[in-house]
């Protein structure tokens, strides 16, 4: 049973790493689950349990944080971002 937790944490952290590296792409929960070699339902459960938010919420939060950073620290306009 303890091994399952290690695998779950690793899959959750692998997913977070992948999301952060590919945040500019159109990420789907289905694709993320496939990358972790588990079904969508299990992926959502593991991710939410480990991260405290759903994968979709994490993706939106990360995109907003990135956009906020660029708005504050770059010469780009909202349209360009």
Secondary structure as GFF3:
##gff-version 3
##sequence-region A 1 81
A	DSSP	alpha_helix	2	21	.	.	.	ID=ss1
A	DSSP	alpha_helix	29	35	.	.	.	ID=ss2
A	DSSP	alpha_helix	40	51	.	.	.	ID=ss3
A	DSSP	alpha_helix	55	73	.	.	.	ID=ss4
###
